[in-house]
Amino acid sequence: VLVSPTPPPSPPPSPARMHLQALERIEEGNVAGATAVLELLVKQAPDYLPGLLELALLRERAGSRDAAFPLMRALRTRAGQLPPDALVDGPEALPARFYLASADAYLNLGALE
């Protein structure tokens, strides 16, 4: 009996590709689907700053500030370890200082309430 070889598994999509999939779901109004993609993305690529920011903002919009805060703290820590002008890959390449400023603004906002 001939057994055909199993093709190698295809590599997982890049973090930026997964992020774009989540953004498409958000546009379609599929917040649960977008959340699932972003949670998987953050688990698979914990240093992908755009994913941390997107998931934190999605959770904030859903009224889950307790779930958003740890993500923003992680974003701030990781962004703070990069040179401020280092470009971070994502749907749009943005400097690390953008992510640091976004996290700071969010975390400081929380401190004011």
Buried (B, 14 or more C-beta within 10 A) or exposed (E): EEEEEEEEEEEEBEBBEBBBBBBEBBEEEBEEBBBEBBBBBBEEBEEBBBBBBBBBBBBBEEEEBEBBBEBBBBBBEBBBEBEEEEEBBBEEEBBBBBBBBBBBEBBEEEEEE
